Amino acid sequence: MTRNWLLFGLALIFFSACVPNKKLVYYQKDDLKHRKNIPRDTVLRKHTLNIQEYRIQPLDMVSVSFETLTDENDTFDFLGKLSPQTRMSGGVNSAQMGGILVDREGYIEYAVLGKIKLAGLTPFQAEDSIRAVASKYLPNVIVRLRLLNFRFTVLGEVSKEQTVVSQNTRLTISEALGLAGGLSELADRTLVKVIRQREGITEVYYINLLEEEFIESPHYYVQQNDVIVVPPLKQRTFRKYFTSNLAIITTAISFGLLILTLTR
């Protein structure tokens, strides 16, 4: 009888340390329960994405370049005033700008073009705004803008905690976690915390990566300076100290059985 209780206790310890698939598989919708009945090579469901274009914020770092097909010395000199690094390639004059900091009021400033407000604009809208000003001095000008400091931080149960800098401003939470090496087996995918800065306010909310409906969430995409915190499952602590805990439990049970035997 005592042996049965010992085996039962060991089995309970073993299974309590296991993590079922329903806690690991992303974007579930009862698919795990009906694997054999899932149709292949067909669209099973559709979701409408809540796409939000990134809008430039104060203190963002942007790269702006100007190009034109005009092959005149005056044009070349003008581009040179916009940037000290002017090049000519294939009949195209271009000025490649280094990083420009958007000031606290949301403007960038050129000695030639003056101050241009970018805060609140998407990158494409910002290109149009800069082009409208530059066109007064340079005909047929092409403006290209890239964000240089789009970044987010991933902490917790991931392969590598880090701050990631990306030039792609349309990243999903899943892609962000993938850039951090992905989640560990003992990460709690149902309670991922996101700390987001928006217009001087810090917002905190939780997301569930196991629900397929999250695809339609307004929080599906990462925003500038997001902090993503992935908590551990309850099994993590037990699994981490499983060997030492098992040794202690086994010793305690053996000692108890010895006392019980001696007192009979």
C-alpha atoms as an extended CHARMM CRD file, in Angstrom:
* protein
*
       264  EXT
         1         1  MET       CA              0.0000000000        0.0000000000        0.0000000000  PROA      1               0.0000000000
         2         2  THR       CA              2.8150000000        2.3670000000        0.9070000000  PROA      2               0.0000000000
         3         3  ARG       CA              4.5370000000        1.5890000000       -2.3820000000  PROA      3               0.0000000000
         4         4  ASN       CA              1.3790000000        2.4590000000       -4.2970000000  PROA      4               0.0000000000
         5         5  TRP       CA              1.1650000000        5.8160000000       -2.5690000000  PROA      5               0.0000000000
         6         6  LEU       CA              4.8240000000        6.4490000000       -3.3820000000  PROA      6               0.0000000000
         7         7  LEU       CA              4.2870000000        5.6420000000       -7.0680000000  PROA      7               0.0000000000
         8         8  PHE       CA              1.1830000000        7.8120000000       -7.1190000000  PROA      8               0.0000000000
         9         9  GLY       CA              3.1140000000       10.7270000000       -5.6310000000  PROA      9               0.0000000000
        10        10  LEU       CA              5.9240000000       10.3750000000       -8.1620000000  PROA      10              0.0000000000
        11        11  ALA       CA              3.4320000000       10.1760000000      -11.0310000000  PROA      11              0.0000000000
        12        12  LEU       CA              1.6670000000       13.2880000000       -9.7550000000  PROA      12              0.0000000000
        13        13  ILE       CA              4.9590000000       15.1530000000       -9.5940000000  PROA      13              0.0000000000
        14        14  PHE       CA              5.8780000000       14.0510000000      -13.1180000000  PROA      14              0.0000000000
        15        15  PHE       CA              2.6080000000       15.0520000000      -14.7620000000  PROA      15              0.0000000000
        16        16  SER       CA              2.3850000000       18.3520000000      -12.8980000000  PROA      16              0.0000000000
        17        17  ALA       CA              5.6790000000       19.3330000000      -14.5250000000  PROA      17              0.0000000000
        18        18  CYS       CA              4.3980000000       18.6400000000      -18.0530000000  PROA      18              0.0000000000
        19        19  VAL       CA              3.1550000000       21.4390000000      -20.3260000000  PROA      19              0.0000000000
        20        20  PRO       CA              0.2160000000       20.4330000000      -22.5790000000  PROA      20              0.0000000000
        21        21  ASN       CA              0.0340000000       21.4800000000      -26.2420000000  PROA      21              0.0000000000
        22        22  LYS       CA             -2.9430000000       23.7430000000      -25.5860000000  PROA      22              0.0000000000
        23        23  LYS       CA             -0.5880000000       26.0320000000      -23.6590000000  PROA      23              0.0000000000
        24        24  LEU       CA              2.0110000000       26.1420000000      -26.4360000000  PROA      24              0.0000000000
        25        25  VAL       CA              0.2740000000       26.4180000000      -29.8130000000  PROA      25              0.0000000000
        26        26  TYR       CA             -0.2910000000       29.9680000000      -31.0410000000  PROA      26              0.0000000000
        27        27  TYR       CA             -3.6010000000       31.2880000000      -32.3940000000  PROA      27              0.0000000000
        28        28  GLN       CA             -5.8090000000       28.3540000000      -31.5040000000  PROA      28              0.0000000000
        29        29  LYS       CA             -9.4860000000       27.9450000000      -32.3690000000  PROA      29              0.0000000000
        30        30  ASP       CA            -10.3680000000       24.3860000000      -31.3140000000  PROA      30              0.0000000000
        31        31  ASP       CA             -8.0530000000       23.1260000000      -34.0610000000  PROA      31              0.0000000000
        32        32  LEU       CA             -6.1260000000       20.8750000000      -31.6820000000  PROA      32              0.0000000000
        33        33  LYS       CA             -9.3320000000       19.0020000000      -30.8490000000  PROA      33              0.0000000000
        34        34  HSD       CA            -10.1730000000       18.2740000000      -34.4820000000  PROA      34              0.0000000000
        35        35  ARG       CA             -6.8350000000       17.7360000000      -36.1860000000  PROA      35              0.0000000000
        36        36  LYS       CA             -8.0610000000       14.8740000000      -38.3490000000  PROA      36              0.0000000000
        37        37  ASN       CA            -11.0170000000       16.8790000000      -39.6270000000  PROA      37              0.0000000000
        38        38  ILE       CA             -9.1020000000       20.0160000000      -40.6240000000  PROA      38              0.0000000000
        39        39  PRO       CA             -9.3710000000       20.4090000000      -44.4350000000  PROA      39              0.0000000000
        40        40  ARG       CA             -6.0820000000       20.6820000000      -46.2990000000  PROA      40              0.0000000000
        41        41  ASP       CA             -5.1430000000       23.0770000000      -49.1110000000  PROA      41              0.0000000000
        42        42  THR       CA             -8.0930000000       25.3670000000      -48.5100000000  PROA      42              0.0000000000
        43        43  VAL       CA             -8.8480000000       28.6150000000      -46.6940000000  PROA      43              0.0000000000
        44        44  LEU       CA            -10.2800000000       27.6460000000      -43.3390000000  PROA      44              0.0000000000
        45        45  ARG       CA            -11.0140000000       31.1200000000      -41.9250000000  PROA      45              0.0000000000
        46        46  LYS       CA            -10.4270000000       34.7680000000      -42.7430000000  PROA      46              0.0000000000
        47        47  HSD       CA             -9.5830000000       37.6740000000      -40.4570000000  PROA      47              0.0000000000
        48        48  THR       CA             -9.6310000000       41.3970000000      -41.1400000000  PROA      48              0.0000000000
        49        49  LEU       CA             -6.4080000000       43.0540000000      -40.0470000000  PROA      49              0.0000000000
        50        50  ASN       CA             -6.5800000000       46.2560000000      -38.0310000000  PROA      50              0.0000000000
        51        51  ILE       CA             -3.5650000000       47.8260000000      -39.7450000000  PROA      51              0.0000000000
        52        52  GLN       CA             -2.3460000000       51.0600000000      -38.2170000000  PROA      52              0.0000000000
        53        53  GLU       CA              0.3200000000       52.9040000000      -40.1840000000  PROA      53              0.0000000000
        54        54  TYR       CA              3.1970000000       54.0920000000      -38.0450000000  PROA      54              0.0000000000
        55        55  ARG       CA              3.2060000000       57.8230000000      -37.3800000000  PROA      55              0.0000000000
        56        56  ILE       CA              6.4120000000       59.6920000000      -36.7100000000  PROA      56              0.0000000000
        57        57  GLN       CA              6.9310000000       60.8650000000      -33.1340000000  PROA      57              0.0000000000
        58        58  PRO       CA              9.1320000000       63.5350000000      -31.5480000000  PROA      58              0.0000000000
        59        59  LEU       CA             12.7000000000       62.3170000000      -30.9510000000  PROA      59              0.0000000000
        60        60  ASP       CA             12.4600000000       59.7710000000      -33.7780000000  PROA      60              0.0000000000
        61        61  MET       CA             15.5700000000       59.4560000000      -35.9320000000  PROA      61              0.0000000000
        62        62  VAL       CA             14.8690000000       59.5460000000      -39.6740000000  PROA      62              0.0000000000
        63        63  SER       CA             16.9690000000       59.2500000000      -42.7840000000  PROA      63              0.0000000000
        64        64  VAL       CA             15.9770000000       61.5240000000      -45.6730000000  PROA      64              0.0000000000
        65        65  SER       CA             17.4610000000       61.3980000000      -49.1590000000  PROA      65              0.0000000000
        66        66  PHE       CA             16.7800000000       63.5720000000      -52.2130000000  PROA      66              0.0000000000
        67        67  GLU       CA             17.1030000000       62.5090000000      -55.8520000000  PROA      67              0.0000000000
        68        68  THR       CA             16.5760000000       64.2330000000      -59.1760000000  PROA      68              0.0000000000
        69        69  LEU       CA             17.2300000000       63.5300000000      -62.8500000000  PROA      69              0.0000000000
        70        70  THR       CA             18.1780000000       67.1480000000      -63.4730000000  PROA      70              0.0000000000
        71        71  ASP       CA             21.8160000000       67.1990000000      -64.5760000000  PROA      71              0.0000000000
        72        72  GLU       CA             22.7560000000       70.7900000000      -63.8170000000  PROA      72              0.0000000000
        73        73  ASN       CA             25.5400000000       72.1960000000      -61.6780000000  PROA      73              0.0000000000
        74        74  ASP       CA             23.1280000000       74.4190000000      -59.7580000000  PROA      74              0.0000000000
        75        75  THR       CA             21.0540000000       71.3770000000      -58.8760000000  PROA      75              0.0000000000
        76        76  PHE       CA             24.1320000000       69.4970000000      -57.7650000000  PROA      76              0.0000000000
        77        77  ASP       CA             25.1850000000       72.4300000000      -55.5850000000  PROA      77              0.0000000000
        78        78  PHE       CA             21.7340000000       72.6550000000      -54.0510000000  PROA      78              0.0000000000
        79        79  LEU       CA             21.7610000000       68.9850000000      -53.1230000000  PROA      79              0.0000000000
        80        80  GLY       CA             25.2000000000       69.4950000000      -51.6820000000  PROA      80              0.0000000000
        81        81  LYS       CA             23.7840000000       72.1070000000      -49.3050000000  PROA      81              0.0000000000
        82        82  LEU       CA             21.1910000000       69.6170000000      -48.1320000000  PROA      82              0.0000000000
        83        83  SER       CA             23.8250000000       67.0010000000      -47.4810000000  PROA      83              0.0000000000
        84        84  PRO       CA             27.6200000000       67.0090000000      -47.4860000000  PROA      84              0.0000000000
        85        85  GLN       CA             27.5580000000       63.5290000000      -49.0620000000  PROA      85              0.0000000000
        86        86  THR       CA             26.3630000000       64.1410000000      -52.6220000000  PROA      86              0.0000000000
        87        87  ARG       CA             26.8740000000       61.5370000000      -55.3120000000  PROA      87              0.0000000000
        88        88  MET       CA             26.1000000000       61.1210000000      -59.0010000000  PROA      88              0.0000000000
        89        89  SER       CA             25.2060000000       57.7160000000      -60.4200000000  PROA      89              0.0000000000
        90        90  GLY       CA             23.8060000000       56.8880000000      -63.8660000000  PROA      90              0.0000000000
        91        91  GLY       CA             22.8480000000       60.4910000000      -64.5730000000  PROA      91              0.0000000000
        92        92  VAL       CA             21.0320000000       60.7580000000      -61.2270000000  PROA      92              0.0000000000
        93        93  ASN       CA             22.1500000000       63.3030000000      -58.6690000000  PROA      93              0.0000000000
        94        94  SER       CA             21.2470000000       62.3880000000      -55.1170000000  PROA      94              0.0000000000
        95        95  ALA       CA             21.9900000000       63.5950000000      -51.6330000000  PROA      95              0.0000000000
        96        96  GLN       CA             22.0600000000       60.8620000000      -49.0620000000  PROA      96              0.0000000000
        97        97  MET       CA             21.1770000000       62.2320000000      -45.6760000000  PROA      97              0.0000000000
        98        98  GLY       CA             22.4150000000       60.8310000000      -42.4130000000  PROA      98              0.0000000000
        99        99  GLY       CA             20.1420000000       60.5220000000      -39.4140000000  PROA      99              0.0000000000
       100       100  ILE       CA             18.0460000000       63.5820000000      -38.5730000000  PROA      100             0.0000000000
       101       101  LEU       CA             16.4710000000       63.8880000000      -35.1350000000  PROA      101             0.0000000000
       102       102  VAL       CA             12.8470000000       65.0030000000      -34.9790000000  PROA      102             0.0000000000
       103       103  ASP       CA             12.7800000000       67.6720000000      -32.2740000000  PROA      103             0.0000000000
       104       104  ARG       CA             10.4230000000       67.7700000000      -29.2820000000  PROA      104             0.0000000000
       105       105  GLU       CA              7.9100000000       69.8600000000      -31.2280000000  PROA      105             0.0000000000
       106       106  GLY       CA              7.9220000000       67.3330000000      -34.0710000000  PROA      106             0.0000000000
       107       107  TYR       CA              9.9880000000       69.2500000000      -36.6310000000  PROA      107             0.0000000000
       108       108  ILE       CA             13.1370000000       68.6200000000      -38.6290000000  PROA      108             0.0000000000
       109       109  GLU       CA             15.1500000000       71.5950000000      -39.8320000000  PROA      109             0.0000000000
       110       110  TYR       CA             17.3300000000       72.3470000000      -42.8510000000  PROA      110             0.0000000000
       111       111  ALA       CA             19.4040000000       75.4530000000      -43.4080000000  PROA      111             0.0000000000
       112       112  VAL       CA             17.9210000000       75.6990000000      -46.9180000000  PROA      112             0.0000000000
       113       113  LEU       CA             14.3900000000       74.3320000000      -46.5640000000  PROA      113             0.0000000000
       114       114  GLY       CA             13.6800000000       75.5610000000      -43.0550000000  PROA      114             0.0000000000
       115       115  LYS       CA             11.5820000000       73.6940000000      -40.4830000000  PROA      115             0.0000000000
       116       116  ILE       CA              9.2290000000       70.9360000000      -41.6380000000  PROA      116             0.0000000000
       117       117  LYS       CA              6.8030000000       69.2510000000      -39.2690000000  PROA      117             0.0000000000
       118       118  LEU       CA              6.8010000000       65.4430000000      -39.4370000000  PROA      118             0.0000000000
       119       119  ALA       CA              5.2820000000       64.3660000000      -36.1080000000  PROA      119             0.0000000000
       120       120  GLY       CA              1.9100000000       62.7030000000      -36.5720000000  PROA      120             0.0000000000
       121       121  LEU       CA              2.5790000000       61.8400000000      -40.2150000000  PROA      121             0.0000000000
       122       122  THR       CA              3.1410000000       58.4130000000      -41.7090000000  PROA      122             0.0000000000
       123       123  PRO       CA              6.5110000000       57.9760000000      -43.4910000000  PROA      123             0.0000000000
       124       124  PHE       CA              4.7920000000       58.3550000000      -46.8800000000  PROA      124             0.0000000000
       125       125  GLN       CA              2.9750000000       61.5110000000      -45.7760000000  PROA      125             0.0000000000
       126       126  ALA       CA              6.2730000000       62.8560000000      -44.4390000000  PROA      126             0.0000000000
       127       127  GLU       CA              7.8860000000       62.2680000000      -47.8370000000  PROA      127             0.0000000000
       128       128  ASP       CA              5.0970000000       64.2460000000      -49.4890000000  PROA      128             0.0000000000
       129       129  SER       CA              5.4940000000       67.1330000000      -47.0330000000  PROA      129             0.0000000000
       130       130  ILE       CA              9.2450000000       67.3570000000      -47.5600000000  PROA      130             0.0000000000
       131       131  ARG       CA              8.8080000000       67.0380000000      -51.3290000000  PROA      131             0.0000000000
       132       132  ALA       CA              6.3090000000       69.9180000000      -51.3650000000  PROA      132             0.0000000000
       133       133  VAL       CA              8.8710000000       72.2110000000      -49.7300000000  PROA      133             0.0000000000
       134       134  ALA       CA             11.8580000000       70.9700000000      -51.7460000000  PROA      134             0.0000000000
       135       135  SER       CA              9.9460000000       71.3550000000      -55.0190000000  PROA      135             0.0000000000
       136       136  LYS       CA             10.0420000000       75.1290000000      -54.5710000000  PROA      136             0.0000000000
       137       137  TYR       CA             13.8040000000       74.9840000000      -55.0740000000  PROA      137             0.0000000000
       138       138  LEU       CA             14.3040000000       71.8170000000      -57.0950000000  PROA      138             0.0000000000
       139       139  PRO       CA             12.0120000000       70.5310000000      -59.8720000000  PROA      139             0.0000000000
       140       140  ASN       CA             11.1360000000       66.8400000000      -60.2010000000  PROA      140             0.0000000000
       141       141  VAL       CA             12.6790000000       66.0180000000      -56.8460000000  PROA      141             0.0000000000
       142       142  ILE       CA             12.1580000000       62.6040000000      -55.2750000000  PROA      142             0.0000000000
       143       143  VAL       CA             12.2460000000       62.2750000000      -51.4900000000  PROA      143             0.0000000000
       144       144  ARG       CA             12.8320000000       59.0070000000      -49.6550000000  PROA      144             0.0000000000
       145       145  LEU       CA             12.4080000000       58.7350000000      -45.8940000000  PROA      145             0.0000000000
       146       146  ARG       CA             13.2360000000       55.8400000000      -43.5920000000  PROA      146             0.0000000000
       147       147  LEU       CA             12.8680000000       55.5150000000      -39.8470000000  PROA      147             0.0000000000
       148       148  LEU       CA             16.1810000000       54.5660000000      -38.2600000000  PROA      148             0.0000000000
       149       149  ASN       CA             15.2780000000       53.9900000000      -34.6190000000  PROA      149             0.0000000000
       150       150  PHE       CA             12.0670000000       51.9340000000      -34.6100000000  PROA      150             0.0000000000
       151       151  ARG       CA             12.7390000000       49.7620000000      -31.5990000000  PROA      151             0.0000000000
       152       152  PHE       CA             11.0970000000       47.5920000000      -28.9800000000  PROA      152             0.0000000000
       153       153  THR       CA             12.2640000000       45.5420000000      -26.0000000000  PROA      153             0.0000000000
       154       154  VAL       CA             11.4310000000       41.9060000000      -25.2420000000  PROA      154             0.0000000000
       155       155  LEU       CA             11.9200000000       40.5650000000      -21.7090000000  PROA      155             0.0000000000
       156       156  GLY       CA             11.0840000000       37.4120000000      -19.7790000000  PROA      156             0.0000000000
       157       157  GLU       CA             10.7090000000       33.8660000000      -21.0860000000  PROA      157             0.0000000000
       158       158  VAL       CA             12.3400000000       34.3720000000      -24.4900000000  PROA      158             0.0000000000
       159       159  SER       CA             15.4780000000       32.8800000000      -25.9630000000  PROA      159             0.0000000000
       160       160  LYS       CA             17.2980000000       36.1980000000      -25.6850000000  PROA      160             0.0000000000
       161       161  GLU       CA             16.1670000000       39.2900000000      -23.8130000000  PROA      161             0.0000000000
       162       162  GLN       CA             17.0730000000       42.2950000000      -25.8990000000  PROA      162             0.0000000000
       163       163  THR       CA             16.1470000000       45.6170000000      -27.4250000000  PROA      163             0.0000000000
       164       164  VAL       CA             15.5600000000       45.1750000000      -31.1570000000  PROA      164             0.0000000000
       165       165  VAL       CA             16.0290000000       47.9940000000      -33.6930000000  PROA      165             0.0000000000
       166       166  SER       CA             14.2390000000       47.5240000000      -37.0110000000  PROA      166             0.0000000000
       167       167  GLN       CA             13.6740000000       49.6240000000      -40.1370000000  PROA      167             0.0000000000
       168       168  ASN       CA             10.3980000000       47.7780000000      -40.6690000000  PROA      168             0.0000000000
       169       169  THR       CA              7.6720000000       49.7260000000      -38.8630000000  PROA      169             0.0000000000
       170       170  ARG       CA              4.9530000000       47.1490000000      -39.5160000000  PROA      170             0.0000000000
       171       171  LEU       CA              5.8870000000       44.2750000000      -37.2200000000  PROA      171             0.0000000000
       172       172  THR       CA              3.4190000000       42.0080000000      -35.4700000000  PROA      172             0.0000000000
       173       173  ILE       CA              3.8760000000       40.9090000000      -31.8690000000  PROA      173             0.0000000000
       174       174  SER       CA              4.6940000000       37.4140000000      -33.1450000000  PROA      174             0.0000000000
       175       175  GLU       CA              7.3870000000       38.7480000000      -35.4680000000  PROA      175             0.0000000000
       176       176  ALA       CA              8.8160000000       40.8210000000      -32.6170000000  PROA      176             0.0000000000
       177       177  LEU       CA              9.0640000000       37.7380000000      -30.4130000000  PROA      177             0.0000000000
       178       178  GLY       CA             10.6150000000       35.8400000000      -33.3060000000  PROA      178             0.0000000000
       179       179  LEU       CA             13.3410000000       38.4790000000      -33.6250000000  PROA      179             0.0000000000
       180       180  ALA       CA             14.1060000000       37.8500000000      -29.9470000000  PROA      180             0.0000000000
       181       181  GLY       CA             14.6030000000       34.1510000000      -30.6690000000  PROA      181             0.0000000000
       182       182  GLY       CA             11.0640000000       33.0410000000      -29.8590000000  PROA      182             0.0000000000
       183       183  LEU       CA              9.4310000000       32.0180000000      -26.5970000000  PROA      183             0.0000000000
       184       184  SER       CA             10.6740000000       29.2680000000      -24.3520000000  PROA      184             0.0000000000
       185       185  GLU       CA              8.6070000000       26.1660000000      -23.7170000000  PROA      185             0.0000000000
       186       186  LEU       CA              7.7250000000       27.4500000000      -20.2560000000  PROA      186             0.0000000000
       187       187  ALA       CA              6.4880000000       30.8850000000      -21.3910000000  PROA      187             0.0000000000
       188       188  ASP       CA              2.9120000000       31.7910000000      -20.5030000000  PROA      188             0.0000000000
       189       189  ARG       CA              1.4850000000       32.7660000000      -23.8810000000  PROA      189             0.0000000000
       190       190  THR       CA             -1.8880000000       33.6700000000      -22.3840000000  PROA      190             0.0000000000
       191       191  LEU       CA             -0.6610000000       36.5900000000      -20.2900000000  PROA      191             0.0000000000
       192       192  VAL       CA              1.9220000000       38.5520000000      -22.2790000000  PROA      192             0.0000000000
       193       193  LYS       CA              2.2540000000       42.0980000000      -20.9760000000  PROA      193             0.0000000000
       194       194  VAL       CA              2.7690000000       45.0210000000      -23.3450000000  PROA      194             0.0000000000
       195       195  ILE       CA              3.8850000000       48.4170000000      -22.0160000000  PROA      195             0.0000000000
       196       196  ARG       CA              3.2590000000       51.1050000000      -24.6310000000  PROA      196             0.0000000000
       197       197  GLN       CA              4.0790000000       54.8120000000      -24.7140000000  PROA      197             0.0000000000
       198       198  ARG       CA              1.5350000000       56.9960000000      -26.4370000000  PROA      198             0.0000000000
       199       199  GLU       CA              1.4670000000       60.8200000000      -26.4070000000  PROA      199             0.0000000000
       200       200  GLY       CA              3.1490000000       61.1510000000      -23.0380000000  PROA      200             0.0000000000
       201       201  ILE       CA              1.0990000000       58.3840000000      -21.4310000000  PROA      201             0.0000000000
       202       202  THR       CA              2.2410000000       54.8440000000      -20.6120000000  PROA      202             0.0000000000
       203       203  GLU       CA             -0.3940000000       52.1750000000      -21.2860000000  PROA      203             0.0000000000
       204       204  VAL       CA             -0.2450000000       48.6490000000      -19.8850000000  PROA      204             0.0000000000
       205       205  TYR       CA             -2.3340000000       45.7640000000      -21.1940000000  PROA      205             0.0000000000
       206       206  TYR       CA             -2.2140000000       41.9840000000      -21.5590000000  PROA      206             0.0000000000
       207       207  ILE       CA             -2.6300000000       39.8820000000      -24.6780000000  PROA      207             0.0000000000
       208       208  ASN       CA             -3.3570000000       36.2020000000      -25.2600000000  PROA      208             0.0000000000
       209       209  LEU       CA             -1.2780000000       34.7130000000      -28.0640000000  PROA      209             0.0000000000
       210       210  LEU       CA             -3.1780000000       31.4200000000      -27.9370000000  PROA      210             0.0000000000
       211       211  GLU       CA             -6.3960000000       32.9370000000      -29.2610000000  PROA      211             0.0000000000
       212       212  GLU       CA             -6.7470000000       33.2060000000      -33.0260000000  PROA      212             0.0000000000
       213       213  GLU       CA             -8.9760000000       36.2790000000      -32.6490000000  PROA      213             0.0000000000
       214       214  PHE       CA             -5.9190000000       38.2250000000      -31.5160000000  PROA      214             0.0000000000
       215       215  ILE       CA             -5.0930000000       38.6400000000      -35.2220000000  PROA      215             0.0000000000
       216       216  GLU       CA             -7.8690000000       41.2510000000      -35.4170000000  PROA      216             0.0000000000
       217       217  SER       CA             -6.7560000000       43.1060000000      -32.2930000000  PROA      217             0.0000000000
       218       218  PRO       CA             -5.5570000000       46.7340000000      -32.5450000000  PROA      218             0.0000000000
       219       219  HSD       CA             -2.5820000000       45.5490000000      -30.4860000000  PROA      219             0.0000000000
       220       220  TYR       CA             -1.5490000000       42.9730000000      -33.0890000000  PROA      220             0.0000000000
       221       221  TYR       CA              1.2190000000       45.2730000000      -34.3510000000  PROA      221             0.0000000000
       222       222  VAL       CA              4.2210000000       46.5430000000      -32.3990000000  PROA      222             0.0000000000
       223       223  GLN       CA              4.5850000000       50.2740000000      -31.8090000000  PROA      223             0.0000000000
       224       224  GLN       CA              7.6530000000       52.3990000000      -31.2040000000  PROA      224             0.0000000000
       225       225  ASN       CA              9.3310000000       51.8060000000      -27.8010000000  PROA      225             0.0000000000
       226       226  ASP       CA              7.0270000000       48.9240000000      -26.8400000000  PROA      226             0.0000000000
       227       227  VAL       CA              8.1920000000       46.7430000000      -23.9660000000  PROA      227             0.0000000000
       228       228  ILE       CA              6.9530000000       43.1520000000      -24.2460000000  PROA      228             0.0000000000
       229       229  VAL       CA              7.1930000000       41.1130000000      -21.0430000000  PROA      229             0.0000000000
       230       230  VAL       CA              6.6090000000       37.3410000000      -21.2390000000  PROA      230             0.0000000000
       231       231  PRO       CA              5.8660000000       35.7070000000      -17.8570000000  PROA      231             0.0000000000
       232       232  PRO       CA              6.6410000000       32.0610000000      -17.0140000000  PROA      232             0.0000000000
       233       233  LEU       CA              4.1430000000       29.2660000000      -16.5260000000  PROA      233             0.0000000000
       234       234  LYS       CA              3.6420000000       27.9050000000      -13.0300000000  PROA      234             0.0000000000
       235       235  GLN       CA              5.5910000000       24.7980000000      -14.0950000000  PROA      235             0.0000000000
       236       236  ARG       CA              8.7470000000       26.8450000000      -14.6710000000  PROA      236             0.0000000000
       237       237  THR       CA              9.8080000000       27.0890000000      -11.0340000000  PROA      237             0.0000000000
       238       238  PHE       CA              9.0430000000       23.4390000000      -10.4250000000  PROA      238             0.0000000000
       239       239  ARG       CA             10.8430000000       22.2960000000      -13.5770000000  PROA      239             0.0000000000
       240       240  LYS       CA             13.8550000000       24.4610000000      -12.7730000000  PROA      240             0.0000000000
       241       241  TYR       CA             14.2780000000       22.8900000000       -9.3590000000  PROA      241             0.0000000000
       242       242  PHE       CA             12.7860000000       19.5150000000      -10.2380000000  PROA      242             0.0000000000
       243       243  THR       CA             15.9000000000       17.4430000000       -9.5840000000  PROA      243             0.0000000000
       244       244  SER       CA             16.6820000000       19.0280000000       -6.2210000000  PROA      244             0.0000000000
       245       245  ASN       CA             13.0140000000       18.9420000000       -5.1830000000  PROA      245             0.0000000000
       246       246  LEU       CA             12.7190000000       15.2870000000       -6.1650000000  PROA      246             0.0000000000
       247       247  ALA       CA             15.7960000000       14.4110000000       -4.1060000000  PROA      247             0.0000000000
       248       248  ILE       CA             14.3790000000       16.2110000000       -1.0690000000  PROA      248             0.0000000000
       249       249  ILE       CA             10.9510000000       14.5780000000       -1.4560000000  PROA      249             0.0000000000
       250       250  THR       CA             12.4520000000       11.1210000000       -1.9450000000  PROA      250             0.0000000000
       251       251  THR       CA             14.6740000000       11.5480000000        1.1020000000  PROA      251             0.0000000000
       252       252  ALA       CA             11.7300000000       12.7410000000        3.1920000000  PROA      252             0.0000000000
       253       253  ILE       CA              9.5590000000        9.8020000000        2.1150000000  PROA      253             0.0000000000
       254       254  SER       CA             12.3560000000        7.3000000000        2.7680000000  PROA      254             0.0000000000
       255       255  PHE       CA             13.0000000000        8.8030000000        6.1880000000  PROA      255             0.0000000000
       256       256  GLY       CA              9.2790000000        8.6640000000        6.9950000000  PROA      256             0.0000000000
       257       257  LEU       CA              9.0490000000        5.0350000000        5.9340000000  PROA      257             0.0000000000
       258       258  LEU       CA             12.0970000000        4.2300000000        8.0660000000  PROA      258             0.0000000000
       259       259  ILE       CA             10.5490000000        5.8880000000       11.1340000000  PROA      259             0.0000000000
       260       260  LEU       CA              7.2640000000        4.0960000000       10.4480000000  PROA      260             0.0000000000
       261       261  THR       CA              9.0580000000        0.7390000000       10.2060000000  PROA      261             0.0000000000
       262       262  LEU       CA             11.0530000000        1.2680000000       13.4030000000  PROA      262             0.0000000000
       263       263  THR       CA              8.0080000000        2.3020000000       15.4150000000  PROA      263             0.0000000000
       264       264  ARG       CA              5.9840000000       -0.8040000000       14.5560000000  PROA      264             0.0000000000
